[in-house]
Amino acid sequence: MRVGYYQFHPEFGAPTQNLEKVQDALKGANADIIVLPELAFTGYYFEDRAELSQLAEDVSESAILKGLTTLCQANQYHIVTGFAERNEDRLYNSALVVGPTGLLHQYRKLHLFNTEKEYFDPGDTPLSTIEISGATVGVMICFDWVFPEVARSLALLGADILCHPSNLVLTYCQQTMRTRSLENSVYTITANRTGQEKRPRGELAFTGQSQIVGPKGDVIKRSGADEEGVVICEIDLSAARNKRMTENNDLFLDRRPEFYDAIAAPNSSSTIQTPIVNEPSSSVLQFSDIKMAFEFVSSAPMSVNTAILCKDTGEIFYTSDYDDMDEIPEEAYLSDDCIQIPHKNDMDMGKNLVFEFVERYLPNDFGRVRQIFRSSGAYARYKDLLDDRGQLKQWIEYENARQTETLREWCHQNRIKLSD
């Protein structure tokens, strides 16, 4: 079987130009599967959700998909590509598998990286595989490499090859994907991009070094950091189907899943329910089922940057929406069922549970809410300690843990050492 990738520098905001570049580069290529980078036609570093929305396409009417289908028909191969997808009011960092008959498979990135969280919606497609020319193929996107559960899940579903469209800016992935190949005995094809993007939010430099790795972790092909070009090689699928490490060890048969419950525990253990988000108005955002979520940030005084959560009704009032704080509805601050969520000036405390909660559960208003919640709460400096010990559920359920001293006492009871 012949597989490969095309490493190149997409121009930001120029999908037609990038499609033409791909068509020229892949014309006449002799391969079964060719992988393109993440977001290969739009570019990567969006200013905001509005800019992304202008460039994203619905697959049902995508000019990019039509062009790739024609390319696959002419050359009788399959393409796996990153794609900015619009689906009604949702925007996804997606990957498409395209063949001579059109779209065959679609995956939406599960693990969004850094600023992607501000404008993309979290992926909602289950991990699955597709058959291509006798091979079982799985798809993952860029930052999914950090989570070994993705590669392992696809391998357990029978994947011989993991196609990995990427826009890598960190330096760890290429080496880590050798481990993903080895620990699952699969081929991995990481298609990265080259070049830089200078955008209003800053500048990103991409690391290139796209690669094809064999089931023993051996690098079969790797491009340079700045090199553009198509790379194709022959692979032996039988090597990926042999899961033996030694005569007495099989990568999959030796697994002990009955002892691996903790792998899925951090998310499933939380008592916070995924909310049903209603249409936000100018001053109120409604959602449900979060009564315990913000207990620990309720004690600070109200200010012009305060958000107020009414637990029973599921409303959030933003004080910044009112010219005069006397105009704020009484139910927003005279009820025991309300929690104030302050915004503090210490930006070093920004990565905390409130930030994480809003990011995950209020995607429709994330850009705005992020500014209010960014630095809130005494819990911030201890979050990683608690999460690392699987303690998040117990913390949320600990109803009286509202202020720093109570947190210290609770951590002491659970033998967690804190540092100031």
Secondary structure as the mmCIF struct_conf table of DSSP 4:
data_model
#
loop_
_struct_conf.conf_type_id
_struct_conf.id
_struct_conf.beg_label_comp_id
_struct_conf.beg_label_asym_id
_struct_conf.beg_label_seq_id
_struct_conf.end_label_comp_id
_struct_conf.end_label_asym_id
_struct_conf.end_label_seq_id
STRN STRN1 ARG A 2 GLN A 7
HELX_LH_PP_P HELX_LH_PP_P1 PRO A 10 GLU A 11
TURN_TY1_P TURN_TY1_P1 PHE A 12 GLY A 13
HELX_RH_AL_P HELX_RH_AL_P1 PRO A 15 LEU A 26
TURN_TY1_P TURN_TY1_P2 LYS A 27 GLY A 28
BEND BEND1 ASP A 32 ASP A 32
STRN STRN2 ILE A 33 VAL A 35
TURN_TY1_P TURN_TY1_P3 GLU A 38 THR A 42
BEND BEND2 TYR A 44 TYR A 44
BEND BEND3 GLU A 47 ASP A 48
HELX_RH_AL_P HELX_RH_AL_P2 ARG A 49 LEU A 55
STRN STRN3 GLU A 57 GLU A 57
HELX_RH_3T_P HELX_RH_3T_P1 VAL A 59 GLU A 61
HELX_RH_AL_P HELX_RH_AL_P3 ALA A 63 ASN A 75
TURN_TY1_P TURN_TY1_P4 GLN A 76 GLN A 76
STRN STRN4 HIS A 78 ASN A 87
TURN_TY1_P TURN_TY1_P5 GLU A 88 ASP A 89
STRN STRN5 ARG A 90 GLY A 99
TURN_TY1_P TURN_TY1_P6 PRO A 100 THR A 101
STRN STRN6 GLY A 102 ARG A 108
BEND BEND4 LEU A 110 HIS A 111
TURN_TY1_P TURN_TY1_P7 ASN A 114 THR A 115
HELX_RH_AL_P HELX_RH_AL_P4 GLU A 116 TYR A 119
BEND BEND5 PHE A 120 PHE A 120
HELX_LH_PP_P HELX_LH_PP_P2 ASP A 121 GLY A 123
HELX_LH_PP_P HELX_LH_PP_P3 THR A 125 LEU A 127
STRN STRN7 THR A 129 ILE A 132
TURN_TY1_P TURN_TY1_P8 SER A 133 GLY A 134
STRN STRN8 ALA A 135 VAL A 139
HELX_RH_3T_P HELX_RH_3T_P2 CYS A 142 VAL A 146
HELX_RH_AL_P HELX_RH_AL_P5 PRO A 148 LEU A 156
TURN_TY1_P TURN_TY1_P9 LEU A 157 GLY A 158
BEND BEND6 ASP A 160 ASP A 160
STRN STRN9 ILE A 161 PRO A 165
BEND BEND7 LEU A 170 TYR A 172
HELX_RH_AL_P HELX_RH_AL_P6 CYS A 173 ASN A 184
TURN_TY1_P TURN_TY1_P10 SER A 185 SER A 185
STRN STRN10 TYR A 187 ALA A 191
BEND BEND8 GLY A 195 GLY A 195
STRN STRN11 GLN A 196 ARG A 199
TURN_TY1_P TURN_TY1_P11 PRO A 200 ARG A 201
STRN STRN12 GLY A 202 ALA A 205
STRN STRN13 GLN A 211 VAL A 213
TURN_TY1_P TURN_TY1_P12 PRO A 215 LYS A 216
BEND BEND9 GLY A 217 GLY A 217
STRN STRN14 VAL A 219 ARG A 222
BEND BEND10 ALA A 225 ASP A 226
STRN STRN15 GLY A 229 GLU A 234
HELX_RH_AL_P HELX_RH_AL_P7 LEU A 237 ALA A 240
TURN_TY1_P TURN_TY1_P13 ARG A 241 ARG A 241
STRN STRN16 ARG A 244 THR A 246
TURN_TY1_P TURN_TY1_P14 GLU A 247 ASN A 248
STRN STRN17 ASN A 249 ASP A 250
TURN_TY1_P TURN_TY1_P15 LEU A 251 ASP A 254
HELX_RH_3T_P HELX_RH_3T_P3 PRO A 257 PHE A 259
HELX_RH_3T_P HELX_RH_3T_P4 ASP A 261 ALA A 264
HELX_RH_AL_P HELX_RH_AL_P8 ALA A 265 SER A 268
TURN_TY1_P TURN_TY1_P16 SER A 269 SER A 269
HELX_LH_PP_P HELX_LH_PP_P4 ILE A 272 PRO A 275
HELX_LH_PP_P HELX_LH_PP_P5 VAL A 277 PRO A 280
BEND BEND11 SER A 282 SER A 283
STRN STRN18 VAL A 284 GLN A 286
BEND BEND12 ASP A 289 ASP A 289
TURN_TY1_P TURN_TY1_P17 LYS A 291 PHE A 294
HELX_RH_3T_P HELX_RH_3T_P5 GLU A 295 VAL A 297
BEND BEND13 ALA A 300 ALA A 300
HELX_LH_PP_P HELX_LH_PP_P6 PRO A 301 MET A 302
TURN_TY1_P TURN_TY1_P18 VAL A 304 ASN A 305
STRN STRN19 ALA A 307 CYS A 310
TURN_TY1_P TURN_TY1_P19 LYS A 311 GLY A 314
STRN STRN20 GLU A 315 TYR A 318
HELX_RH_3T_P HELX_RH_3T_P6 THR A 319 ASP A 321
BEND BEND14 ASP A 323 ASP A 324
HELX_RH_3T_P HELX_RH_3T_P7 MET A 325 GLU A 327
BEND BEND15 ILE A 328 ILE A 328
HELX_RH_3T_P HELX_RH_3T_P8 GLU A 330 ALA A 332
TURN_TY1_P TURN_TY1_P20 TYR A 333 TYR A 333
BEND BEND16 LEU A 334 SER A 335
TURN_TY1_P TURN_TY1_P21 ASP A 336 ASP A 337
STRN STRN21 CYS A 338 ILE A 341
BEND BEND17 ASN A 345 ASN A 345
HELX_RH_3T_P HELX_RH_3T_P9 MET A 347 MET A 349
BEND BEND18 LYS A 351 ASN A 352
HELX_RH_AL_P HELX_RH_AL_P9 LEU A 353 TYR A 361
HELX_RH_3T_P HELX_RH_3T_P10 PRO A 363 ASP A 365
HELX_RH_AL_P HELX_RH_AL_P10 PHE A 366 PHE A 373
TURN_TY1_P TURN_TY1_P22 ARG A 374 SER A 375
TURN_TY1_P TURN_TY1_P23 ALA A 378 TYR A 379
HELX_RH_3T_P HELX_RH_3T_P11 ALA A 380 TYR A 382
HELX_RH_AL_P HELX_RH_AL_P11 LYS A 383 ASP A 388
TURN_TY1_P TURN_TY1_P24 ARG A 389 GLY A 390
HELX_RH_AL_P HELX_RH_AL_P12 LEU A 392 GLU A 397
TURN_TY1_P TURN_TY1_P25 GLU A 399 ASN A 400
BEND BEND19 GLN A 403 GLN A 403
HELX_RH_AL_P HELX_RH_AL_P13 THR A 404 GLN A 413
TURN_TY1_P TURN_TY1_P26 ASN A 414 ARG A 415
#
